[in-house]
Amino acid sequence: MRWEKLGQVFCPDGKIDWMSTHAAVPIAEPLGGDLFRIYFSSRDRRGRSHTGYLVIDLNCPDRILDLSSAPVLKPGSLGEFDDSGAMATWLTEAPDGQKLLYYIGWNLGVTVPFRNSIGLAKGRESPTFERAFPGPILDRTRLEPHFCASCCVIPGEDVWRMWYLSCTGWSEEGGKLRHHYHIKYAESSDGVEWRRDGLIAIDYASQDEYAISRPTVIRERGAWRMWFSSRGDAYRIGYAESVDGRRWDRSSEPVGIDVSASGWDDEMIEYPFVFEHRGQLFMLYNGNDYGKTGFGLAQLAVDR
């Protein structure tokens, strides 16, 4: 693989209160032709995540055609699972045509900085969504006692598949707390009730790696393909393939996209979202400081 970077698409200018900083975890929704609506998560001046969107033409991705004036998802009420942030992580469509927006609910902690879980919002006409439930659809359990977060959901005729971040614990190093999480697999019959048996899709590659997140999965030519974020010293993008979507072979070869020599993504590169358009693959991704410098777009090069 070799990805050609098409440049930075968007970074908030701080003029909108709920969109003060960050444009993290981008998601692409086709609108017809070459137009796409891109959902992303921003932080308000209190540091709480809100989900908004913009519209671009892939032929000129740095030109913003529309920018949401209000969030499509905002933090929940005091004490709810998402009262500190509502960060969209995946958009898909149910068989009845309803849009399903899966999102990360944020709660601030005391002994640890935060606890995440996964919520669901629904809508008939994008970009309008309402929470499906006041509580999360995925949370910590007897066997997963810490938290779960960013997910990818693929509906199917036989089974719905989800790949999600699962925290395996916290550690204290040099007086600072560090979370450890990898990617697990779950199945469902309706996209709401999920069966989790602890199956690990992408595990830690070494003791130096402690964070694996934001899976994005596509099915192509009879195989499942996944891109994800992985962090040791700093986030990079990884890649894996699978025959059945459950057991994955993680590639040790270069993914074909890395940090730039300078600029907005010269320190880290993370949170990929890969999508197909007109027979070509594109990737939305974040750069430095977990989306504080916004997101960019890349296209998979086709060698002739």
SVG drawing of the C-alpha trace seen along z (x, -y; Angstrom):
<svg xmlns="http://www.w3.org/2000/svg" viewBox="-38 -33 49 50">
<polyline fill="none" stroke="black" stroke-width="0.4" points="0.0,0.0 1.0,-3.6 -1.3,-6.4 -1.0,-9.9 -1.8,-12.7 -4.3,-15.2 -3.7,-17.7 -5.4,-19.0 -9.1,-19.4 -10.3,-21.2 -9.3,-22.6 -11.6,-24.7 -10.7,-28.3 -12.0,-28.6 -14.8,-31.0 -17.7,-28.6 -18.1,-27.7 -18.9,-24.0 -16.3,-23.7 -13.5,-25.5 -10.7,-23.0 -10.2,-19.6 -11.8,-17.9 -11.3,-14.2 -12.4,-10.8 -13.7,-11.8 -16.5,-9.8 -17.5,-10.1 -21.1,-9.9 -21.8,-10.0 -24.3,-12.6 -24.2,-11.8 -21.8,-12.7 -18.5,-13.6 -20.0,-15.3 -19.5,-13.9 -20.6,-14.9 -17.8,-14.5 -18.8,-14.0 -16.2,-14.9 -15.8,-15.5 -14.8,-18.9 -14.3,-20.1 -16.0,-23.1 -14.2,-25.6 -14.9,-23.2 -13.2,-20.3 -16.4,-18.4 -16.8,-16.6 -19.6,-17.5 -20.2,-15.9 -20.6,-18.2 -20.1,-18.0 -19.0,-19.7 -19.5,-19.0 -16.8,-18.8 -16.3,-17.8 -13.6,-15.2 -12.3,-17.1 -11.5,-20.1 -11.4,-18.7 -10.0,-21.8 -13.0,-23.9 -15.7,-23.7 -19.1,-23.8 -21.1,-23.6 -20.3,-23.6 -22.8,-22.7 -23.8,-25.7 -25.0,-23.4 -23.9,-19.9 -25.7,-16.8 -24.8,-15.2 -23.9,-17.0 -23.1,-15.8 -25.9,-14.2 -27.5,-15.3 -25.7,-15.5 -24.8,-12.0 -25.5,-10.2 -22.9,-8.1 -22.1,-10.8 -22.3,-14.0 -18.7,-14.8 -18.8,-14.2 -20.5,-12.6 -18.0,-11.6 -19.3,-9.9 -17.2,-6.9 -19.2,-5.1 -22.2,-5.7 -24.1,-2.8 -27.6,-2.1 -30.1,0.5 -32.0,2.7 -35.1,0.4 -33.1,-2.6 -32.6,-4.2 -29.2,-5.8 -27.4,-4.5 -24.7,-6.7 -22.6,-4.9 -20.7,-7.2 -18.4,-7.3 -19.9,-8.6 -17.4,-10.2 -17.5,-10.4 -14.8,-12.0 -13.4,-9.9 -11.8,-10.4 -9.3,-7.5 -8.7,-7.5 -9.2,-10.4 -12.2,-9.0 -14.5,-6.1 -16.0,-5.5 -18.9,-3.5 -20.7,-3.2 -24.0,-4.9 -26.4,-4.9 -28.2,-7.6 -30.8,-7.1 -32.1,-9.3 -34.1,-9.0 -32.7,-12.1 -29.0,-12.9 -27.6,-14.9 -30.5,-14.8 -30.0,-12.2 -31.6,-11.5 -30.3,-9.2 -31.9,-5.8 -31.6,-5.2 -30.7,-7.3 -27.9,-4.8 -25.1,-3.0 -25.5,0.1 -22.0,1.3 -20.4,0.7 -18.0,2.5 -19.0,6.0 -18.1,8.7 -15.2,9.8 -14.4,6.3 -14.3,4.2 -12.7,1.0 -14.3,-0.7 -15.0,-0.3 -14.9,-3.0 -14.4,-3.5 -16.1,-1.0 -16.8,0.1 -20.1,1.7 -21.0,3.7 -24.6,4.9 -25.1,8.3 -28.0,10.6 -26.8,13.3 -25.1,11.3 -24.0,7.7 -20.3,7.4 -18.6,4.9 -14.9,4.3 -14.4,2.1 -11.8,0.7 -11.6,2.6 -9.6,1.3 -7.5,4.1 -6.3,2.0 -4.6,-1.1 -1.0,-1.5 1.0,-4.2 4.3,-5.1 6.4,-8.1 3.5,-9.4 1.2,-9.4 -1.7,-7.1 -1.7,-5.2 -4.6,-3.3 -4.1,-0.1 -6.6,1.0 -6.8,3.2 -9.5,4.2 -12.1,6.9 -14.9,8.4 -18.7,8.7 -21.8,9.9 -25.5,8.9 -28.7,9.7 -30.0,6.1 -27.1,3.7 -28.3,3.0 -27.9,6.1 -24.4,7.4 -22.8,10.7 -19.2,10.5 -17.1,13.5 -13.8,11.8 -12.4,12.5 -9.4,10.3 -9.2,9.0 -6.0,6.9 -3.7,7.4 -0.7,5.6 2.4,6.2 4.9,5.7 5.2,4.5 5.9,1.0 2.5,0.8 -0.3,-0.1 -3.1,-1.7 -4.9,-0.3 -8.0,-2.1 -10.4,-3.4 -10.8,-0.3 -12.2,-0.9 -13.1,2.2 -14.2,2.9 -14.9,6.1 -13.2,6.4 -12.6,9.3 -13.8,11.9 -11.6,10.7 -11.9,8.3 -9.5,5.4 -8.9,3.2 -7.0,0.1 -6.5,-1.1 -4.4,-3.3 -1.7,-2.0 0.5,-3.8 3.8,-3.2 5.8,-6.5 3.2,-8.1 0.2,-7.1 0.7,-5.4 -1.7,-3.6 -1.7,0.2 -3.3,2.7 -4.6,6.2 -6.6,8.8 -9.0,11.5 -10.9,14.3 -13.9,14.4 -13.7,11.0 -13.0,12.7 -9.3,13.8 -6.9,11.2 -3.4,11.3 -1.7,8.1 0.7,6.8 4.3,6.0 4.9,4.3 4.7,0.5 1.1,-0.6 2.0,-3.2 1.1,-6.3 3.1,-7.9 3.8,-11.3 4.9,-14.2 8.3,-15.8 6.7,-19.0 3.3,-20.5 0.0,-19.5 0.7,-15.8 4.5,-15.6 4.3,-14.1 1.5,-11.5 -1.1,-10.1 -4.2,-8.3 -8.0,-7.6 -8.2,-6.4 -11.6,-6.1 -11.3,-4.3 -14.0,-4.4 -14.5,-3.6 -15.6,-6.0 -15.7,-5.4 -13.5,-2.4 -10.9,-4.1 -10.1,-4.0 -9.8,-7.2 -8.7,-7.7 -9.7,-10.4 -7.3,-10.7 -6.1,-12.9 -2.6,-14.3 -0.9,-15.9 -2.4,-16.0 -5.3,-13.6 -7.2,-15.8 -6.3,-19.3 -4.8,-20.1 -7.8,-18.8 -8.1,-16.1 -6.8,-15.4 -7.5,-13.2 -5.4,-10.6 -6.0,-8.5 -4.7,-5.0 -2.3,-5.2 -2.8,-2.8 0.5,-1.7 0.3,-1.2"/>
</svg>
